[in-house]
C-alpha cells in the first residue's frame, strides 16, 4: 500500500495515555488528588564533558509526565553545557495539571515545565510562566507556525516556542473497508461529509465486518465528550468566511473574539444541529460506544478511529492488518483542532536565564528535527516541516495538509481550564442522551461568568 517508515515503536496499551499527552489534558475531574509524596525524580544522563573548571554546577529541575519526552534534548544539552545538570521530576499524567498548579506558584518551583499547550494563556494569566520574548531570536520566532504562536502568546507576549503540533484524522482498517467495498478519501479536498462517514461506519457494522463502525474516544477514560475530539462536531457546522455577525461565523470560532462570552457561539442553531447529529451516533445509529474500549482500532473491534499523528507509528509497529488515513469528515467547513504538548519556564525559577537557554536549545532546528523524527510528530517550525519528507507523502501528508488547511487552535482564553472542563462535560452529557440545546445553554450560563472575570 505504501512503504512503511519506522517511527517510534510503541505499544497500543499505552494509547490512552499518549493520546492525552499528545492532544489535551482535561483530566482534573478524573485525576486523583495531588500526591502527598514528592514527584519521582530521575537522574538525567551524566554530562559527557568533564565539568572540572565550572565555578558551580547549576541543577535545573524539569517537571513532566512519566515518559521520555525531551530525553534527547536533555542529554545533548548537558553534553554541550557541562556546568548545567537537568534533574527530571515525573508524575503520572493524570496528576500533571494539579501538580503544576501547586508547584508553579510555590517558592521553590521546578525550573522547566512540560504541559499541554492550550493551558499557556491560563498559566500566563496566573503568573506561572516566564515570558520568553527576551530570549527568542526573530529568526526563531518567525519560523514558528502561526497557530503555535497564537496559542502560546498572551497579552502580546510569548510564553513558549512550542514543541509539537497536532491535528486529527480518520484512521481506518483497510482490510475491513475493502471487505465492505468502501474507499475512504486520501485528499483533504475529497474529505467525506459526516453523513458520508456515518454511512460507511454503519455499513461495516451492519454487515458484521466490525463490532463498531467508529472506535470510542481514546482520550481520558474513553467515554465521549473530550472537547479536543468532539467539539469539532459543532465547530465544523460554522463558516469562518460568513459575516462576522452571523451565527455561522460565531459557531466556527466557539468563543467571542475578545474572549468574553460563549453565548451565541457554543449554543447557536448550527452548533446544536451538529451536536444533535453527534448524539444520534451514540443513541440512534449506535455506531460508536458510550464506554471506553481500549485498543478498539488495533484489535479489530472498530473499523475507524479519530486519532492524532503518532497513532500511525503505533499501527506500523503493532497492526497485523493494512490500514489507511483519511481526512476528518466535516459538515460545512473542514475542521480539526490543533495544539499539543509544549515546554516553558516557571516564572519563579531561580535560574531564568539558564532555564530559558535550555528551552531555546530544545526547540532549535536541530533538536526540533530530532524530536519530530523520534516521535513522528508535526513540528511547530515551518523550516522543519518543510524538511520532513514523510509528511509529504500519504498517509502522513493528511496531517500536514489538515494542519495547514483546516486546523484551528482550541479556543484561546486564560480561562481555558474551565472552558474545556465545562464543554467536555456538556458534550459527554449530550452523547449520553441529554437535550443538546438545554445542555449547551447550561454550559454557556456556567462559563460566561467565568470568562467575564478576565474582561474588565
C-alpha positions in Angstrom: 0.0 0.0 0.0 2.8 2.4 0.9 6.4 1.9 2.1 6.3 1.9 5.9 8.6 4.4 7.7 9.5 3.1 11.1 8.9 5.9 13.6 8.7 5.3 17.3 7.9 1.8 18.4 5.0 1.9 20.9 2.5 -0.4 22.4 -1.1 0.2 21.9 -1.7 -0.5 25.6 -0.2 3.0 26.2 -2.5 4.6 23.6 -4.9 6.4 26.0 -2.0 8.0 27.9 -0.1 9.0 24.8 -3.3 10.4 23.1 -3.9 12.6 26.0 -0.3 13.6 26.2 -0.4 14.4 22.5 -3.5 16.4 22.5 -5.1 17.8 25.5 -5.4 17.5 29.3 -8.8 17.9 30.8 -8.3 15.3 33.5 -9.0 17.4 36.5 -12.2 15.6 37.4 -10.8 12.1 36.8 -7.4 12.8 38.3 -6.7 11.6 41.8 -5.8 14.2 44.4 -2.3 15.5 44.2 0.1 13.1 45.7 1.4 13.9 49.2 4.8 12.4 48.4 7.2 14.4 46.2 7.2 13.7 42.5 9.6 10.9 41.4 13.0 12.3 40.4 15.2 10.5 37.9 18.8 11.4 37.4 19.4 12.6 33.9 22.3 11.2 31.9 25.6 12.4 33.2 27.3 15.1 31.2 29.7 13.7 28.6 32.1 16.6 29.1 34.3 16.9 32.2 32.7 19.6 34.4 36.0 20.4 36.1 36.6 24.2 36.0 32.9 25.2 36.5 32.5 27.8 39.1 29.3 26.0 40.1 27.1 23.2 38.7 23.6 24.6 38.2 20.8 22.0 38.5 17.7 22.7 36.6 14.6 20.8 37.6 12.3 19.7 34.8 8.7 18.6 35.6 7.0 16.3 33.1 4.6 13.3 33.0 6.1 9.8 33.1 7.8 9.1 29.8 10.8 10.0 27.7 9.8 13.4 26.3 12.8 15.6 25.7 15.3 13.0 26.8 17.4 13.5 23.6 17.5 17.3 24.1 18.4 16.9 27.8 21.3 14.6 27.0 22.6 16.8 24.2 22.3 19.9 26.3 24.3 18.5 29.2 27.0 17.4 26.8 27.1 20.9 25.3 26.8 22.7 28.7 28.8 20.7 31.3 28.1 23.3 34.0 24.4 22.6 33.9 22.6 19.4 35.0 18.9 18.7 34.5 17.0 16.7 37.0 13.8 15.2 35.7 10.8 15.0 38.1 7.9 12.9 36.9 4.3 12.4 37.9 1.5 10.3 36.3 -0.1 12.3 33.5 -3.4 12.4 35.3 -1.8 14.3 38.1 0.3 16.7 36.0 -2.2 19.6 35.8 -2.8 19.6 39.5 0.9 19.2 40.3 1.8 22.2 38.1 -0.9 24.3 39.7 0.6 23.6 43.1 4.3 23.8 42.5 4.5 26.5 39.9 3.1 29.1 42.4 5.3 27.8 45.3 8.5 29.4 46.5 10.5 26.5 45.0 9.0 25.5 41.7 10.6 23.3 39.0 12.6 25.5 36.6 11.1 24.0 33.4 7.6 22.7 32.8 6.2 20.4 30.2 2.5 20.9 29.8 -0.4 20.8 27.4 -0.2 23.8 25.0 -3.7 25.3 25.3 -3.1 25.9 29.0 -0.4 28.6 28.1 -2.8 31.5 28.5 -4.3 30.2 31.7 -0.8 29.7 33.2 0.4 33.0 31.9 -2.5 34.9 33.4 -1.9 33.2 36.7 1.7 34.3 36.7 3.1 30.8 36.5 5.1 31.2 33.3 8.1 33.4 32.4 7.7 35.5 29.2 10.4 34.4 26.7 10.4 37.4 24.4 13.9 38.5 25.6 15.3 35.0 24.9 13.9 34.1 21.5 15.5 35.4 18.2 13.5 37.0 15.5 14.6 34.1 13.2 13.2 31.6 15.6 10.0 33.5 16.2 9.3 33.9 12.5 9.8 30.2 11.9 7.1 29.2 14.4 3.7 28.3 12.8 1.1 31.0 13.3 -1.3 28.6 15.1 1.5 27.8 17.6 2.5 31.5 18.1 -1.1 32.4 18.7 -1.7 29.5 21.2 1.4 30.4 23.3 1.0 34.1 23.4 -0.9 36.2 25.9 -1.4 39.9 26.0 1.3 40.4 23.4 4.0 38.3 25.0 5.3 34.8 24.1 5.5 32.2 26.8 6.5 29.1 24.9 8.1 28.5 21.5 6.1 25.3 21.2 7.3 21.7 21.0 5.0 19.8 18.6 1.8 20.4 16.7 -1.2 18.1 16.2 -4.1 17.5 14.0 -6.7 14.7 13.8 -7.6 12.4 11.0 -9.8 9.4 10.4 -7.8 6.2 10.6 -9.3 3.0 9.2 -8.8 -0.7 8.9 -8.2 -1.2 5.2 -8.9 -4.9 5.3 -12.4 -4.1 6.7 -13.1 -1.2 4.3 -12.1 -3.4 1.4 -14.4 -6.1 2.5 -17.2 -3.6 2.7 -16.4 -2.1 -0.7 -15.6 1.3 0.9 -12.9 3.6 -0.5 -12.1 6.3 2.0 -10.7 9.6 0.6 -7.0 10.3 0.7 -7.0 14.0 0.0 -8.3 16.9 2.1 -10.3 18.2 -0.9 -12.1 14.9 -1.1 -13.0 14.6 2.6 -16.2 12.9 3.4 -19.1 14.8 4.9 -20.2 13.5 8.3 -23.2 12.0 6.6 -21.0 10.1 4.2 -18.7 8.9 7.0 -21.6 7.7 9.1 -22.9 5.7 6.1 -19.5 4.0 6.0 -19.5 3.4 9.7 -22.9 1.8 9.6 -22.1 -0.4 6.6 -19.1 -2.1 8.2 -21.1 -2.6 11.3 -24.4 -3.8 9.7 -22.5 -6.3 7.5 -20.8 -7.8 10.6 -17.4 -6.8 9.5 -16.7 -4.8 12.7 -18.4 -4.7 16.0 -18.3 -0.9 15.9 -18.1 1.4 13.0 -16.2 4.1 14.9 -13.9 3.5 17.9 -14.7 5.2 21.1 -12.6 8.1 22.3 -9.1 7.2 23.3 -8.8 10.4 25.3 -9.3 10.5 29.1 -11.2 7.5 30.3 -12.5 6.6 26.9 -16.0 8.0 27.4 -17.4 10.5 24.9 -17.2 14.3 25.2 -13.5 15.2 25.2 -13.6 18.7 23.7 -10.4 18.3 21.6 -12.0 15.5 19.8 -15.8 16.0 19.9 -16.2 19.8 19.8 -15.3 19.5 16.1 -18.9 18.3 15.6 -20.1 21.8 16.4 -17.3 24.0 15.1 -17.4 22.3 11.7 -21.0 23.4 11.3 -19.7 27.0 11.2 -18.2 29.1 8.5 -15.2 31.4 9.0 -16.0 33.3 5.8 -19.5 34.2 6.8 -20.5 37.6 8.0 -18.9 38.3 11.4 -22.3 39.0 13.0 -23.7 35.7 11.7 -24.3 32.6 13.8 -22.4 30.5 11.3 -19.3 32.7 11.8 -19.6 32.5 15.6 -20.2 28.8 15.6 -16.9 28.2 13.8 -14.9 30.2 16.5 -16.8 28.8 19.6 -15.7 31.8 21.6 -16.0 35.6 21.1 -13.0 37.4 19.6 -12.5 39.3 22.9 -12.8 36.0 24.9 -15.6 37.4 27.0 -18.5 35.1 26.0 -19.6 31.8 24.5 -23.3 32.8 24.4 -24.2 32.8 20.7 -21.1 30.8 19.9 -21.5 27.4 21.6 -25.3 27.3 21.5 -26.1 28.6 18.0 -28.6 26.8 15.8 -25.8 25.5 13.7 -23.9 24.2 16.7 -26.9 22.5 18.1 -27.7 20.8 14.8 -24.1 19.4 14.7 -24.4 18.2 18.3 -27.8 16.5 17.6 -26.1 14.6 14.8 -23.3 13.7 17.2 -25.8 12.4 19.7 -27.5 10.2 17.1 -24.2 8.4 16.5 -24.5 7.0 20.0 -28.2 6.8 20.6 -30.0 6.2 17.3 -27.5 4.6 14.9 -25.4 3.1 17.7 -22.2 3.1 15.6 -19.9 4.0 18.4 -20.0 3.0 22.1 -20.6 5.2 25.2 -18.0 3.4 27.2 -14.2 3.1 26.7 -12.8 0.1 24.8 -9.0 0.1 24.9 -7.3 -0.7 21.6 -10.6 -0.9 19.6 -8.9 0.1 16.4 -5.8 -2.0 16.7 -7.6 -5.2 17.8 -10.2 -5.0 15.1 -13.1 -4.2 17.4 -13.7 -1.0 15.4 -13.2 -0.2 11.7 -12.5 3.6 12.1 -11.0 5.9 14.7 -10.4 9.6 15.1 -6.8 9.9 16.0 -3.7 12.2 16.1 -0.4 11.6 14.1 1.6 9.4 16.3 -1.0 6.6 16.0 0.5 5.9 12.6 3.7 4.7 14.4 1.7 2.6 16.8 -0.1 0.9 13.9 3.1 0.5 11.9 4.7 -1.3 14.9 1.8 -3.4 16.0 -1.0 -3.8 13.5 -1.5 -7.1 11.7 -3.8 -5.6 9.0 -3.4 -2.9 6.3 -4.6 0.5 7.4 -5.1 3.9 6.0 -5.8 7.5 6.9 -8.5 9.8 5.6 -9.1 13.5 6.4 -11.6 14.2 9.2 -15.2 14.3 8.0 -16.9 17.7 8.1 -20.4 19.4 7.9 -20.0 22.9 6.4 -16.3 23.6 6.9 -13.3 21.1 7.1 -12.1 21.4 10.7 -9.6 19.9 13.1 -8.3 21.1 16.4 -4.6 21.8 16.7 -2.3 22.2 19.7 -0.2 19.8 21.7 2.4 19.5 24.4 4.9 22.2 24.9 7.7 23.5 27.2 8.0 26.7 29.3 9.9 28.2 32.1 8.5 28.7 35.6 8.0 32.4 36.5 9.6 31.9 39.9 12.6 29.9 38.8 15.9 30.9 40.5 17.7 30.4 37.1 15.6 32.2 34.5 18.5 32.7 32.0 19.7 29.1 32.3 16.2 27.6 32.1 15.3 29.8 29.1 18.5 28.8 27.4 17.6 25.1 27.7 14.1 25.8 26.2 15.6 27.6 23.3 18.2 24.8 22.8 15.4 22.1 23.0 13.5 23.9 20.3 16.3 24.9 18.0 16.3 23.5 14.4 18.5 20.5 15.1 16.6 19.5 18.2 13.2 20.1 16.6 14.0 17.8 13.8 15.3 15.1 16.2 12.1 15.4 18.2 9.9 15.1 15.2 11.9 12.2 13.8 11.8 10.4 17.1 8.1 10.8 17.8 6.6 11.1 14.4 5.1 14.4 15.4 4.2 17.5 13.5 6.9 20.1 14.1 6.0 23.7 15.1 8.8 25.2 13.0 7.9 25.8 9.3 11.6 25.1 8.3 11.4 21.6 9.9 8.0 20.8 8.5 9.5 21.6 5.1 12.3 19.1 5.7 10.1 16.3 6.9 9.6 14.4 3.7 7.5 11.7 5.4 4.7 14.4 5.8 4.9 15.0 2.0 3.5 11.6 1.2 0.4 9.7 2.0 -0.6 8.8 4.7 1.2 11.3 6.9 0.5 14.1 4.4 -3.1 14.1 5.6 -1.9 15.6 8.9 0.3 18.3 7.3 -2.5 19.2 4.9 -5.1 19.3 7.7 -2.9 21.4 9.9 -2.4 24.0 7.1 -5.9 23.7 5.5 -8.4 23.1 8.3 -6.5 23.4 11.6 -7.6 25.8 14.4 -6.3 26.1 18.0 -8.7 25.2 20.8 -10.4 28.5 21.8 -7.6 30.7 23.3 -8.6 32.1 26.7 -6.9 32.5 30.1 -10.0 30.5 31.3 -9.1 27.6 29.1 -9.0 25.2 32.0 -12.7 25.9 32.9 -13.7 26.2 29.2 -12.5 22.7 28.4 -13.8 21.1 31.6 -17.3 22.6 31.2 -17.6 21.9 27.4 -16.3 18.4 27.8 -18.9 17.6 30.5 -21.7 19.1 28.3 -20.6 17.1 25.2 -20.5 13.9 27.3 -24.0 14.5 28.6 -25.3 15.1 25.1 -23.7 11.8 23.9 -25.4 10.0 26.7 -28.8 11.4 25.6 -29.2 14.8 27.2 -31.0 17.5 25.1 -28.4 19.4 23.1 -29.9 22.8 23.3 -30.7 22.7 27.0 -27.3 21.2 27.8 -25.3 23.8 25.9 -27.4 26.7 27.3 -26.5 25.5 30.8 -22.8 25.2 29.8 -22.9 28.8 28.5 -24.6 30.1 31.6 -21.9 28.4 33.7 -19.0 29.5 31.6 -19.8 33.1 30.7 -19.4 34.5 34.3 -16.0 32.8 34.4 -14.9 34.4 31.2 -16.2 37.8 32.4 -13.6 37.8 35.2 -10.9 38.3 32.5 -12.9 41.1 30.7 -12.7 44.1 33.0 
